[in-house]
Amino acid sequence: MSVEIEVPSALDGERVDRVVAMMTGASRSEVTRWLDDGLVRRGGVALTTRSTRLAVGDLVAVDVDLDAGAEPMVGEPDIEIDVVYADDDLLVVDKPAGLVVHPGSGNATGTLVQGLLARYPEMATVGDPARPGIVHRLDKDTSGLLLVARSQPAYEGLTASLAARQVERRYRALVWGHPAASSGMVDAPIGRSPRDPTRMAVSTRGREARTRYEVDTTYSDPAAVALLTCRLETGRTHQIRVHLSAIGHPVVGDRRYGGDRGSLDAPRTVLHATSLRLDHPTRPDTEVEIESPLPADLVALLATLDPH
């Protein structure tokens, strides 16, 4: 079975390995194997070099069956999900802390995707069958807004928009200490930690990553902490957590990146995806803008703090 991809304008000039990975949901290593095996073609000619640049409108055929060997995912109607926006192509979910986005190691069931499939079974054929409809993720302990594609055209549009950094994503984070400046940007590449592959780290071998932040409120009692608004300019794994830890202000409650300290009883990592703004992936000239207030557990924690 062959999958045909038309390169969207947002991915004009991008490398073939990145485009194919983005549009199919496959890993970069999988796409590299396809290229080495001559399974990726443009105009009938096999593309074997990962760095080949594609142009808008290029038609690329990938001679693989993305569904081969994949077990159909079963919806789970008992999983409660707050869908704050829905149309025929696009969903926006307000994810609670503690809910894993899609099945993976140690989480075969009970995920957000399986809850959505019970409500929207047509999603099963959208994107990667191992995580249907998912175009970006939130960590288990992070709450807030998550985009989900309900149709294949929406999946392709959202994937391209995210790659082109056309989706505005803002987060609220409570961090240790008081940043010296009222606003700033962390511009530091992120990659896998050489000491622990389950962790991410600032690394010269990593991929470019930029996080902007503004200080909203500082607190002095019972601990010196600050509430920030962060805006992602890129979307690397654990980006906000890694970047804020790297500048000496780890997210409160973040056990993995130095934010778990005894002077505050944080219920979890204090990070919430608070707003999304984007052009609708299938409806020209339609903008989608959604906001999510801080959830009750974080509001309760902030109420225990005295402003500086």
NORMOJO-V404742 format. One record per residue. N is the residue number from 1. RES is the residue in one letter. PHI is phi in radians with two decimals (NA if undefined). PSI is psi in whole degrees, -180 to 180 (* if undefined). D_CENTER is the distance of its C-alpha to the mean C-alpha in Angstrom with 1 decimal. Layout:
n	res	phi	psi	d_center
N	RES	PHI	PSI	D_CENTER
N	RES	PHI	PSI	D_CENTER
This chain:
n	res	phi	psi	d_center
1	M	NA	136	29.1
2	S	-1.92	138	27.6
3	V	-1.85	128	24.3
4	E	-1.85	132	24.8
5	I	-2.08	131	22.2
6	E	-1.80	122	23.2
7	V	-1.19	120	21.4
8	P	-1.36	165	20.2
9	S	-1.06	-32	21.1
10	A	-1.16	-19	17.7
11	L	-1.93	16	17.9
12	D	-1.03	128	21.6
13	G	1.50	0	22.7
14	E	-1.42	159	19.7
15	R	-1.15	148	20.7
16	V	-1.10	-38	21.3
17	D	-1.13	-37	19.3
18	R	-1.24	-43	16.1
19	V	-1.08	-48	16.9
20	V	-1.13	-41	17.9
21	A	-1.09	-45	14.9
22	M	-1.10	-43	12.6
23	M	-1.44	-20	15.0
24	T	-1.84	-17	15.9
25	G	1.44	3	12.9
26	A	-1.35	160	15.2
27	S	-1.31	159	14.8
28	R	-1.10	-34	16.4
29	S	-1.19	-37	19.3
30	E	-1.09	-45	20.0
31	V	-1.10	-38	20.2
32	T	-1.05	-41	22.5
33	R	-1.12	-40	24.7
34	W	-1.09	-42	24.9
35	L	-1.12	-45	26.0
36	D	-1.07	-32	28.5
37	D	-1.56	3	29.9
38	G	1.27	27	30.4
39	L	-1.62	-3	28.2
40	V	-1.98	121	26.4
41	R	-2.24	146	28.9
42	R	-2.21	121	29.3
43	G	1.06	31	32.6
44	G	1.45	-5	33.8
45	V	-1.81	128	33.4
46	A	-1.16	135	31.3
47	L	-1.75	119	28.7
48	T	-2.02	-4	28.9
49	T	-1.87	121	27.5
50	R	-1.02	-32	23.8
51	S	-1.48	2	24.3
52	T	-1.01	130	25.9
53	R	-1.59	140	24.6
54	L	-1.86	156	24.2
55	A	-2.00	155	25.3
56	V	-0.97	134	24.3
57	G	1.58	-13	26.2
58	D	-1.01	138	26.5
59	L	-1.81	119	26.8
60	V	-2.03	125	25.5
61	A	-1.76	132	26.6
62	V	-2.04	114	25.0
63	D	-1.51	66	27.6
64	V	-2.44	156	25.7
65	D	-1.78	102	25.3
66	L	-1.14	-21	21.6
67	D	-1.64	-2	22.9
68	A	-1.09	128	25.6
69	G	1.34	-2	25.9
70	A	-1.47	130	23.0
71	E	-1.36	136	24.1
72	P	-1.11	133	23.4
73	M	-1.37	140	21.0
74	V	-1.76	131	22.9
75	G	-1.22	150	21.9
76	E	-2.19	100	22.6
77	P	-1.19	-15	24.1
78	D	-1.41	-8	24.5
79	I	-1.42	119	20.9
80	E	-1.42	128	20.7
81	I	-2.35	134	17.9
82	D	-1.68	99	18.0
83	V	-1.55	114	17.3
84	V	-1.69	-12	17.8
85	Y	-2.62	137	17.8
86	A	-2.65	134	18.9
87	D	-2.46	-168	20.8
88	D	-1.18	-18	21.6
89	D	-2.06	-27	18.5
90	L	-2.30	139	15.7
91	L	-2.17	146	14.6
92	V	-2.18	124	12.9
93	V	-1.94	139	12.9
94	D	-1.70	96	13.7
95	K	-1.36	132	12.5
96	P	-1.39	156	15.2
97	A	-1.11	146	15.0
98	G	1.67	-11	16.1
99	L	-1.74	124	14.5
100	V	-1.36	142	12.5
101	V	-1.25	-48	10.1
102	H	-2.53	161	11.9
103	P	-1.03	146	15.0
104	G	-2.92	-165	15.3
105	S	-1.01	121	17.8
106	G	1.45	-4	19.7
107	N	-2.41	71	18.0
108	A	-1.34	-27	19.6
109	T	-2.38	175	20.0
110	G	1.30	26	19.2
111	T	-1.78	168	15.5
112	L	-1.03	-43	13.9
113	V	-1.02	-43	14.1
114	Q	-1.20	-32	17.7
115	G	-1.16	-41	18.4
116	L	-1.17	-38	17.2
117	L	-1.10	-30	19.3
118	A	-1.16	-30	22.3
119	R	-1.65	-34	22.0
120	Y	-2.25	75	20.8
121	P	-1.09	-22	22.2
122	E	-1.13	-17	21.9
123	M	-1.14	-18	18.2
124	A	-1.00	-26	19.4
125	T	-1.77	10	20.0
126	V	-1.74	120	16.9
127	G	1.27	-144	14.8
128	D	-1.30	123	14.7
129	P	-1.09	-19	17.3
130	A	-1.38	-18	15.8
131	R	-2.63	63	12.7
132	P	-0.98	134	14.1
133	G	1.44	-13	12.4
134	I	-1.47	125	8.7
135	V	-2.00	-18	6.9
136	H	-2.75	171	3.1
137	R	-2.32	160	3.5
138	L	-2.10	143	5.7
139	D	-1.09	159	8.5
140	K	-0.91	-46	11.8
141	D	-1.55	1	13.6
142	T	-1.62	134	11.2
143	S	-1.81	168	12.2
144	G	2.11	-161	11.6
145	L	-1.44	135	10.3
146	L	-2.37	129	7.9
147	L	-1.43	139	8.7
148	V	-2.40	134	10.5
149	A	-1.52	131	13.0
150	R	-1.72	-15	16.5
151	S	-2.36	160	18.3
152	Q	-1.14	-42	18.0
153	P	-1.03	-38	18.7
154	A	-1.16	-39	15.9
155	Y	-1.02	-48	13.5
156	E	-1.15	-40	15.1
157	G	-1.17	-43	15.1
158	L	-1.16	-42	11.5
159	T	-1.05	-43	10.5
160	A	-1.17	-40	13.2
161	S	-1.14	-40	12.4
162	L	-1.14	-42	9.0
163	A	-1.10	-35	10.9
164	A	-1.51	3	13.7
165	R	1.06	42	11.9
166	Q	-1.77	4	13.5
167	V	-1.87	122	11.0
168	E	-1.55	121	12.0
169	R	-2.17	123	9.7
170	R	-2.07	146	12.0
171	Y	-2.28	155	12.2
172	R	-1.91	136	15.4
173	A	-2.44	136	16.3
174	L	-1.71	124	19.7
175	V	-2.15	159	20.7
176	W	-1.34	137	23.9
177	G	1.44	177	26.5
178	H	-2.02	113	27.0
179	P	-0.97	143	25.5
180	A	-1.16	-34	28.5
181	A	-1.88	151	27.2
182	S	-1.28	-16	26.1
183	S	-2.71	161	23.3
184	G	-3.12	-180	21.9
185	M	-2.37	134	19.2
186	V	-1.71	117	18.1
187	D	-2.09	93	18.1
188	A	-2.65	130	17.9
189	P	-1.14	148	16.5
190	I	-2.17	136	14.4
191	G	-2.60	-179	15.3
192	R	-1.15	140	16.4
193	S	-1.20	131	19.2
194	P	-1.18	-20	22.5
195	R	-1.54	-29	23.8
196	D	-2.57	104	21.2
197	P	-1.16	-10	18.7
198	T	-1.48	-9	16.7
199	R	-1.89	153	16.1
200	M	-1.81	160	14.5
201	A	-2.69	155	16.9
202	V	-1.18	126	18.0
203	S	-2.64	139	19.9
204	T	-1.13	-19	21.9
205	R	-1.59	-1	20.8
206	G	-1.43	-176	17.0
207	R	-1.67	150	14.9
208	E	-0.97	142	15.2
209	A	-2.65	134	13.1
210	R	-2.41	132	14.1
211	T	-2.27	123	13.7
212	R	-1.65	148	16.3
213	Y	-2.50	152	17.8
214	E	-2.30	141	20.8
215	V	-1.50	120	23.0
216	D	-1.56	-49	23.7
217	T	-2.58	142	26.2
218	T	-1.97	148	27.7
219	Y	-2.22	149	29.4
220	S	-2.07	-18	32.3
221	D	-2.43	132	33.3
222	P	-1.47	5	32.9
223	A	-2.68	156	30.6
224	A	-1.40	106	29.5
225	V	-2.42	167	25.9
226	A	-2.48	143	24.1
227	L	-1.69	123	21.6
228	L	-2.01	154	19.3
229	T	-1.87	126	17.1
230	C	-2.02	142	14.3
231	R	-2.18	125	12.8
232	L	-1.41	128	10.1
233	E	-1.73	-18	11.8
234	T	-2.33	176	9.5
235	G	-2.33	65	6.0
236	R	-1.49	158	7.5
237	T	-1.02	128	7.3
238	H	1.03	27	9.0
239	Q	-0.99	-53	9.6
240	I	-1.08	-44	11.3
241	R	-1.09	-44	13.1
242	V	-1.18	-46	14.4
243	H	-1.14	-45	15.4
244	L	-1.19	-36	17.2
245	S	-1.13	-38	18.9
246	A	-1.12	-29	20.0
247	I	-1.67	13	21.9
248	G	1.53	14	23.5
249	H	-2.29	68	21.7
250	P	-1.10	155	19.5
251	V	-1.21	132	17.8
252	V	-1.00	133	20.5
253	G	1.50	-2	20.3
254	D	-1.49	98	17.9
255	R	-1.15	-32	20.0
256	R	-1.33	-31	18.2
257	Y	-2.11	34	18.3
258	G	1.49	17	21.7
259	G	-1.80	7	21.1
260	D	-1.66	96	23.2
261	R	-2.19	147	26.6
262	G	-1.28	-15	29.5
263	S	-1.31	-11	30.5
264	L	-2.29	137	27.9
265	D	-1.63	77	27.3
266	A	-1.36	136	23.6
267	P	-1.24	-19	22.4
268	R	-3.08	-173	19.1
269	T	-1.09	124	16.5
270	V	-1.53	78	17.1
271	L	-2.50	128	13.7
272	H	-2.41	127	12.8
273	A	-1.38	104	10.4
274	T	-1.68	-21	13.6
275	S	-2.70	150	13.4
276	L	-2.32	140	12.0
277	R	-2.49	128	14.3
278	L	-2.80	160	14.4
279	D	-1.36	135	17.1
280	H	-1.01	135	17.3
281	P	-1.19	-21	16.6
282	T	-2.22	0	20.0
283	R	-2.12	98	22.2
284	P	-0.96	143	23.4
285	D	1.16	16	24.1
286	T	-1.95	123	22.2
287	E	-1.79	138	19.7
288	V	-1.92	125	17.4
289	E	-2.36	121	17.1
290	I	-2.26	141	16.2
291	E	-2.20	149	16.7
292	S	-2.28	122	16.5
293	P	-1.22	161	19.2
294	L	-1.04	137	18.9
295	P	-1.25	167	19.7
296	A	-1.03	-37	23.1
297	D	-1.16	-35	22.6
298	L	-1.39	-34	21.3
299	V	-1.07	-41	24.0
300	A	-1.12	-39	26.5
301	L	-1.15	-45	25.6
302	L	-1.10	-30	25.8
303	A	-1.19	-17	29.2
304	T	-1.53	-3	30.6
305	L	-1.81	146	30.1
306	D	-1.83	126	32.7
307	P	-1.05	151	31.7
308	H	-1.30	*	33.0
